[in-house]
């Protein structure tokens, strides 16, 4: 069960290490007014990864925040793409 949490967190940590220099470029982009601060993204992703550790019907409801966050991230990406 702990593996189900550790694997996504490890992949997220690895991807952040591989792309950390690109955050300087991202900081220079124009962003929509609804863009949250950068520190919020790793916090939210970590919380979302930790929520889905059991396969139960109530755990399925924990996918709702994940779906909302991914939808918002897509909307944010569209906004950044249109501004730049």
N, C-alpha and C positions, 0 to 999 in steps of 0.2 A: 504494500500500500504506500509506503514512504517513497518507493521508486516512482510511483505515478506523480508525485509532487516534485521529486528531485530532478527528473529528466527535463521537464519543461523549464524549470528554474535554471538548470545548468545550460541549456540551449540559449535561453535568454541572456544569461551572463556572458556566454561566449560571443553571442552576436553583438552585445554592447561593447565588448573588448575589441572586436574586429572593426567596429564602425565608430569608435569614440572620436577619432579625428574628424569625421564627417560632421559632427555636431557643430563645429565652428562654422562650416559652410551653411548648415541649417539655420544657425543663429542669425546669419546675414540676410536670409530670405525675408521678403515681406510676408506677413502672416495675417489671416483674417482676425477681426476683433474678438472672435469667440475662441481663439487659440488659448488653451490653458498653459501655465508655466511648464517649462521643460522637466522640472523635477517630478511632476505629477505622473508622467508616463510610466517610468519603471515601478512606481508605487502601485499604480492601478493594475499593471500587468501581473505583478507579483501576487496581489490579492486575488485576481481572477484565476491564476494558475492554481492557487492553493484551495479555492472553493470547490474543485471538481474531482476530489479524491475518492469519492465513493460512487458506486453505480446503483443508485436508488432513485425512485421516482422524485422525491423531494430534491435530490441532487440535480435532476434535470431542470428544475426551476432556477437553479443557480447559474444556468446558462443564459438566463435573461440579461443579467448585467454584462456578461461577456458579449452577447449580441448587440446590446446598446452601445458598448464601448467600441466595438469593431465598426459599427455603423457610424458613430461619431468620428472615428479615426479616418474612415473613408471620406466623409464629408469634409473634414479638415484638410485632407490631402487634395481634394478637388479645389478647395478654396486657395490653397497654396499654389497649386498648378495654374489656376486662372490668374492669380496676382503676379506670377513670375513668368 
